[in-house]
Amino acid sequence: MPTSPEPVSSTTAPPPLFVTADERLIGDLLALAAAADVTPVMAREPLAALSAWGRAPAVLIGADLADAVAALAPGRRPHVYVLTADRAPDQLFRTALQLGAEQVVEVGTSGAWLVELLADVTEQCVARGRVIGVVGGSGGAGATTFACALGQAAARTGPAIVIDCDPQGPGLDRMLGLERTEGFRWDALCQTTGRLSARALRDALPKAGGLGVLSWYAGTTAPSLQAFAVREALSAARRGHETVVIDLPRSPGRLIDELAARCDQLVVVTIGSVLGVSAAVRMRGRFERHPGLGLVIRGESVAVADVVSVVKVPVLAQMRDQPRLDESLDLGLGPLPTERGPLGRAVTAVLGSVQVQAA
């Protein structure tokens, strides 16, 4: 009687299916799966593979069981591969055709390719976390404070991360009282290459509860951001968190504009004054094609309707200054120790407005 597929461990996405009883091949495949940050289902006999056949994002069949699986005539599906630890014999290609496999893969010479395959097909099944970019419409508007408050609020309902992309800013870890907390920072990330695991990033970051922070080491001169590192960090952050908040600098640049384009919601925080609204108009011109562009107005001296008529961008929230904000920051509690107050209401309004773009 066939046994059920053997789950190696649970994941947030449907796991890939490995079908083999070859212990040497199993060892190689599990090492590759670990490098791809995926946890497979193992089926060590043909019948055990059928229950997971249609759900798995990819099916990798060992040469030892390929003929037996083909004899069961499972339904045709994409991302089926026949694997061998040795040189593939001619007969194996005929079996692969019967299975509708896309390729016969020799594991010894294709390890890096298999890691990318497993990571990519599994990532396509993972729900993408929402990404909210925050940028100041004018100097001193409090965009970094608002970004940290968004992260704190989002972390109360699920894993969240705030990413510091403003090298000239005060530092998100300082704003959240994490400057002395050990963890992964940009300084290390910009010196690495290759794929960044969502789990590795989430586990390595300095944290306050469910909120992770990616910033620079306190007291060091922040280097310029490297495009490859920023793209990989954002991809891993989105795979591993429900909410990603990016603190963007006001200064323009190709990488910053690219990051803004990758956000589901782009929030411009501006002071409610003639000068602040004028600055928001200029920022609107820079990001006018963004479908999720919205304003947060700090101060109540201007009417929302007047701002909308001038800037021609939706106002997501208007708020008074948060009482005792400096004291909260000095105590290392971040800008939002509780959900009460004008800042709490404003970030709640913004979080409720975000619609995730299609992948």
N, C-alpha and C positions, 0 to 999 in steps of 0.2 A: 504493500500500500504506500503511495507517495507521501512524503512529508511535506509540510507547508514550507514556503520560502522562509529562509532564516534571516530576519532583520539584524543587521550589525548594530545599528542604533537609529534613533529617530532623527529626522531633519525637518526643516520648515518647508521643504519642497518634496514632491514625489521622488523617491530615491531611484537611481539607475539599477538595472537588474543585471547581475553577473550569473551566468549559467555555466558552471564547470565543477568537476570533482578533482581536477588536477591541482594538487597541493602547491606545486611550484608556481603554477599560473595564478592560483588564488593569492599567494604571497605577493607576487608582482602587482596584481590588480589592486589589492588593498593598499599597497604603498602609493600607487598612483592616485587612488581615490582620496587618500589622506592629503596628498599634495594639492588636489583640486578642491579640498574642503567639502567633499560630499561623502555620504554614508550609504553604501549600497545595500540592496537585498541580495542575499546569496541563495541560489537554487543549485543544489548538488546533484539533482537528478532531473530528467527532462519534464516529467509531469508536474513537478513542483514549480516549474517556471510559468505555467499557463495562467495562474491566478494573477500574477503581476505583469503579464506580458503587455497588456494594453495600457496600463497606467504609467509604466516607467518611461521617463524621458529618453532613455537610451537602453538598449539591450546588447550586452557583450557576451558572446557565446564562445566557450572554449572549444578547440578542435576536438577534444576528447568526447564531447557530447553533441557536436554539431549534427552528425548523421541521425542520431536518435531524436533530436528536436525537429529536424526536417521531416522525419517520418510521421510526426504528430500533425503536420501541416497547420501550424499556428497562423493566424490572420496576418496578412501583409501590413506592414507599418514602416514608418521611417526610422532612421537611426538604429538599425540593426547591424552589428559588426561581428565577424567571426575572427577569433584571436588564436594565435599559436605562439608558444614560447620558442619554437624552433622554425626552421625554414618551412614555408608552406608547401605541401605537396600539391600536385595538379588536381587530385580528387577533391581537395578542400575547396577549390574554386567552384567546382560543379555543385557541391553541397551548399555553398554560399548563394548560388543562383536559385536553388530550390527554396531557400529561406527568404529570398528577397533582400539579402544583406547588401549594404552599400559598399563594403570593402572587406577584404581579408587583411588582417593587420598582424605583422610580426612584432610582438611586444618589445623585444630587445632593442629594436632600432626606431621605435615609434613612441617611446615613453612620453616625451614632451608634447607630442601631438595629442595623445590620449588624455593627458591632464587638461589641456585646453578644451578638448571635446567634452569631457565630463563636466567641467566647470560651466561651459557655455550652455549646453543643453539643459542642465539643471537650473541655471540662473533664469532661463526663459520661463520656468514654472514658478518662480518665486515672486510673490506680490512685491511690487516696488514701493518703497517708502516714499512718502510725500516730501518734496524738497521746497523749502521756503527761503528765498534770498531776502536779506535786509540791507538796505543802503540808505545813507543819510542824504536827504534832499538838500540840506544845508549844513554848514559846520555847527557842531554843538547841538544837533537835534536829538541826540541820544539813541542813535541806531544800534550801537553795540549793546547798550543797556537793554533795548527792546529785543534784540536777538537772544540775549541770555535769558530774558524773561520768557520768551517763546519756548526755548528749550526746556526750562524748568516746568512750565505748564504742560508741555507735551509729554514729559517724562512721567507725569502722574498717571498716565493711561497706557503707556507702552514705552519700549526702548527708544531713546532719542539721543541725538548728537548735535552739538554746535561746532561748526568748523570755522576757524579764524583765518580768513583770507585777506586780512588787512594788516600787513607787516608794521604799519605805522600806528596802529591802534593801541589801546591800553593793555590788550591781552585778555582773551576770554577766560583763561584759567585764573587770572587775578580777579576778574569781575566775579567769579564764582567761588573764590576762596580755595582754589586747587593748585596754586602755584608751587606748593611744597609737596604735592602728591606725586608719587612716582607713576610713570606711564609713558606711553608712546607720544612723540611730538613731531612736528614738521622737520626738525633738525635731523632726525634719524630717517624719516620717510623719504626725504629728498635725496638721500644717499643710496637708496635701494632701487632695484629694478625688478621686473617680473610681476606676476599677478599677486594681488593682495587679497587674502582671504577675509571674507566678511566677519567670520568668527574671530579670527586673529586680531583684526582691528578692534572689534567690540570688546574683547577681553583685555587688550593691552592699553586702552585709553585711561587717563585719569578720570575718575568718576565721582559724582555726588548722587547717590541713589541710582536711579535709572538713567541718569544723564551723563553721557561721555563728552569729553572736550578734546578737540584737536587744535593745539595752539603751538607757541614757541616756548622754549625754556626761559624762565624769568631771568632778567639780568643779562641776556645775550642780545647781540645785534641780530635782528630778524633778517634772514637771507631772502632773496627774491624767490617767489614760488616757481617750481618747475612744473611745466605743463603736464608731463607724463605722471608725475606724482599726484598732482591735484585731480586729474581724471581718474586715476586708479583709486584714490582715497574716496572720491565721491561715489564711484561705482560700488565699492565695498561698503561704504556707509549706507547706501540706499538698499543694498541687499540685506544688511544686518540690523536695520532700525526702522521703526514705524515712521519716525519724523526726523528729517535732516534740516537743520537751520544753518545757513551760510551767512556770515558777517562779511559783506563786500565793501571794499574801499570806494570812495567817491571818485577817485582818479580813474580815468578811462584806460583801457588796455584791451588787447585782443583776448587774452586769457580771461580777464574779468567779464568781458562781454559774452564770452562763450559760457562761462559759469552761470551768468544771469539767464542765458537762453535755456539752460538745462533745468531751471527752477520751474516748479509748477505754479508758484505764486511769487511775485517780486514786490516786496513792500518797500515803499519809499517813506521814510520817517522825516517829517519836516516840522519846523516851528510855525505855529499859527500866527504869522505876521505878514506884512506886505513883502518883506525881503524873503521870508521863508517860502511863501507861495510862489514868488518869482523864481526862486531856486528850483522848486518842484517842477515848474514849467520847463526849465532847461533839462532837468532829469527826464521828464516825460519825452522830450524830443530825442534823447539818447536811447530810450527803451520803448518807443511808441509802438513797435510791432509785437511786443510781448503780450500774449493773451491773458496773462494773470497779473497785470500791473495794477497796483492799488496804493492808496495813500493812508498813512496814519498821521493825524495832526496832533501836535503837542501844544496844548493851550486852547482856550475857548474864546479868544478875542475875535475870531473870524467865524462867519457862518459857513456851515458845510455846503449849503447850496451855492454860495458865492465861490467857494473853492472849486467845486465841481464845474461850474460854468467857466472858470478861468483855465484850470488845468486840464479839464476834460478827461479826468480819471476818477474812478469810483473811490470814495472815502470809506475805508474799512472800519475806522474807529477814530474818534476824537477824545482826547483825555486831558485831564488836569495833571499837574506834576504829582508824582507819588510821594506821600508823606514819609519822612524818615528814611529816604532812600540811601543817603550817604551812610547813615548809621548801619543799615542792613549790609551794605557793601563792606564797611569797615569790620564788621563782625564775621565776614566770610560766609554770609548766608545767601549771597546773590541778590539780585534786585527783586525777586518774587518769593519771599519766605512763606507767604500765604497767598491764597487766591483772592483775597479781599482787596479793595482799593481800585483806583482808576487804571493802574497798569494791568492788574489781573483781569479786569473787564475788557480792556483793549486786546490783550493777547488771546483771550477766549473768543472774541469776535473774529480775529484774524484766523485762528485755527479752524473755526467753523466755516470759513469761507473757501478753504483750499479744496480744489478739485485736481486730482492727480491726472497728468497728461498720459495719453496712451504711449506705451513703450515704442 
